[in-house]
Amino acid sequence: MDFFAAPTIAFGVLYCFFVIRHDRRRILHFEVTKHPTSSWIIQQLREVFPIESAP
């Protein structure tokens, strides 16, 4: 899981959140936003790790 900021050509910032599966090097989830909030991050985690498949 990683969360990073990426600059844009117009001098803006996009915040990227992604989760990869290391054993197969497969992207499980990827989202980008201009304004991340705590509720947005929580929703992304819910989408990646549903209750049925939580570790």
N, CA, C and O of each residue as an XYZ file, in Angstrom:
220
protein
N       0.857     -1.141      0.000
C       0.000      0.000      0.000
C       0.914      1.216      0.000
O       1.914      1.255      0.716
N       0.559      2.210     -0.810
C       1.351      3.423     -0.883
C       0.422      4.612     -1.113
O      -0.643      4.484     -1.717
N       0.842      5.742     -0.627
C       0.109      7.001     -0.768
C       1.159      8.058     -1.064
O       2.036      8.311     -0.237
N       1.077      8.681     -2.244
C       2.102      9.652     -2.610
C       1.491     10.826     -3.366
O       0.366     10.748     -3.860
N       2.251     11.913     -3.445
C       1.827     13.119     -4.154
C       2.572     13.189     -5.482
O       3.771     12.919     -5.546
N       1.850     13.552     -6.540
C       2.432     13.666     -7.870
C       2.161     15.070     -8.410
O       1.004     15.479     -8.503
N       3.216     15.813     -8.767
C       3.002     17.152     -9.335
C       2.456     17.058    -10.761
O       2.739     16.105    -11.486
N       1.674     18.056    -11.145
C       1.110     18.096    -12.496
C       1.817     19.156    -13.321
O       2.600     19.944    -12.789
N       1.546     19.178    -14.606
C       2.159     20.164    -15.501
C       1.712     21.578    -15.137
O       2.478     22.529    -15.293
N       0.480     21.722    -14.654
C      -0.067     23.032    -14.300
C       0.276     23.425    -12.861
O      -0.400     24.271    -12.276
N       1.315     22.823    -12.289
C       1.798     23.103    -10.932
C       0.767     22.793     -9.850
O       0.739     23.435     -8.800
N      -0.055     21.827    -10.115
C      -0.988     21.324     -9.114
C      -0.409     20.059     -8.489
O       0.679     19.611     -8.849
N      -1.144     19.505     -7.568
C      -0.714     18.271     -6.920
C      -1.874     17.280     -6.935
O      -3.004     17.620     -6.582
N      -1.579     16.059     -7.347
C      -2.544     14.967     -7.281
C      -2.048     13.965     -6.257
O      -0.855     13.671     -6.195
N      -2.954     13.444     -5.462
C      -2.614     12.475     -4.435
C      -3.049     11.098     -4.918
O      -4.211     10.895     -5.270
N      -2.126     10.167     -4.934
C      -2.371      8.833     -5.463
C      -2.321      7.809     -4.333
O      -1.457      7.864     -3.458
N      -3.250      6.896     -4.374
C      -3.322      5.826     -3.397
C      -3.408      4.521     -4.172
O      -4.292      4.351     -5.012
N      -2.497      3.601     -3.894
C      -2.616      2.315     -4.554
C      -2.146      1.190     -3.652
O      -1.336      1.372     -2.743
N      -2.697      0.010     -3.947
C      -2.384     -1.202     -3.198
C      -1.971     -2.245     -4.221
O      -2.683     -2.484     -5.197
N      -0.809     -2.871     -3.994
C      -0.361     -3.932     -4.890
C      -0.219     -5.240     -4.125
O      -0.005     -5.256     -2.913
N      -0.341     -6.311     -4.851
C      -0.134     -7.646     -4.291
C       1.282     -8.060     -4.686
O       1.573     -8.224     -5.871
N       2.141     -8.225     -3.720
C       3.554     -8.447     -3.996
C       3.868     -9.820     -4.574
O       4.798     -9.948     -5.371
N       3.120    -10.842     -4.196
C       3.455    -12.175     -4.698
C       3.256    -12.300     -6.208
O       3.968    -13.058     -6.867
N       2.299    -11.565     -6.754
C       2.042    -11.602     -8.203
C       2.342    -10.275     -8.892
O       2.218    -10.159    -10.111
N       2.739     -9.267     -8.099
C       3.003     -7.917     -8.624
C       1.800     -7.408     -9.412
O       1.921     -6.947    -10.547
N       0.652     -7.505     -8.782
C      -0.621     -7.119     -9.395
C      -1.202     -5.943     -8.639
O      -1.198     -5.940     -7.408
N      -1.702     -4.944     -9.351
C      -2.337     -3.792     -8.723
C      -3.754     -4.197     -8.319
O      -4.558     -4.609     -9.156
N      -4.044     -4.074     -7.022
C      -5.380     -4.414     -6.526
C      -6.317     -3.220     -6.570
O      -7.508     -3.372     -6.838
N      -5.782     -2.028     -6.309
C      -6.628     -0.839     -6.236
C      -5.778      0.396     -6.521
O      -4.624      0.482     -6.101
N      -6.375      1.357     -7.248
C      -5.666      2.591     -7.580
C      -6.675      3.728     -7.665
O      -7.684      3.611     -8.362
N      -6.415      4.818     -6.967
C      -7.293      5.996     -7.004
C      -6.442      7.255     -6.949
O      -5.343      7.263     -6.394
N      -6.974      8.316     -7.537
C      -6.301      9.619     -7.560
C      -7.313     10.689     -7.178
O      -8.473     10.630     -7.587
N      -6.869     11.671     -6.388
C      -7.742     12.772     -6.004
C      -6.927     14.049     -5.844
O      -5.717     14.003     -5.624
N      -7.599     15.182     -5.955
C      -6.942     16.472     -5.701
C      -6.962     16.831     -4.228
O      -6.048     17.488     -3.732
N      -8.003     16.400     -3.526
C      -8.181     16.777     -2.123
C      -8.508     15.550     -1.276
O      -9.682     15.236     -1.076
N      -7.491     14.853     -0.776
C      -7.783     13.678      0.053
C      -8.286     14.083      1.438
O      -7.786     15.032      2.043
N      -9.256     13.366      1.910
C      -9.765     13.566      3.269
C      -9.672     12.229      3.989
O      -9.459     11.190      3.363
N      -9.828     12.261      5.279
C      -9.765     11.011      6.034
C     -10.895     10.068      5.633
O     -10.697      8.854      5.581
N     -12.070     10.609      5.351
C     -13.183      9.743      4.936
C     -12.914      9.120      3.557
O     -13.312      7.981      3.312
N     -12.254      9.843      2.667
C     -11.897      9.305      1.353
C     -10.922      8.140      1.509
O     -11.080      7.107      0.859
N      -9.924      8.301      2.361
C      -8.934      7.245      2.583
C      -9.590      6.016      3.209
O      -9.297      4.888      2.812
N     -10.464      6.224      4.173
C     -11.174      5.108      4.803
C     -12.012      4.361      3.775
O     -12.049      3.131      3.789
N     -12.682      5.078      2.888
C     -13.491      4.438      1.848
C     -12.614      3.617      0.906
O     -13.010      2.527      0.493
N     -11.442      4.118      0.564
C     -10.543      3.367     -0.307
C     -10.111      2.068      0.359
O     -10.054      1.026     -0.294
N      -9.808      2.119      1.639
C      -9.426      0.912      2.364
C     -10.576     -0.082      2.449
O     -10.354     -1.291      2.387
N     -11.796      0.411      2.591
C     -12.966     -0.477      2.610
C     -13.149     -1.181      1.266
O     -13.522     -2.353      1.220
N     -12.889     -0.472      0.187
C     -13.036     -1.068     -1.133
C     -11.978     -2.142     -1.401
O     -12.256     -3.148     -2.055
N     -10.777     -1.922     -0.896
C      -9.704     -2.881     -1.137
C      -9.850     -4.101     -0.246
O      -9.659     -5.227     -0.708
N     -10.185     -3.899      1.024
C     -10.257     -4.986      1.997
C     -11.671     -5.106      2.549
O     -11.943     -4.614      3.644
N     -12.586     -5.756      1.811
C     -13.932     -5.957      2.342
C     -13.884     -6.822      3.598
O     -12.910     -7.538      3.831
N     -14.928     -6.752      4.394
C     -14.966     -7.478      5.662
C     -14.782     -8.981      5.457
O     -14.147     -9.644      6.277
N     -15.330     -9.519      4.372
C     -15.230    -10.959      4.123
C     -13.799    -11.429      3.860
O     -13.471    -12.585      4.124
N     -12.943    -10.537      3.338
C     -11.597    -10.965      2.974
C     -10.505    -10.293      3.803
O      -9.346    -10.271      3.389
N     -10.852     -9.752      4.952
C      -9.859     -9.080      5.788
C      -8.820    -10.066      6.272
O      -9.155    -11.207      6.592
N      -7.552     -9.646      6.334
C      -6.490    -10.561      6.785
C      -6.607    -10.902      8.253
O      -5.790    -11.658      8.779
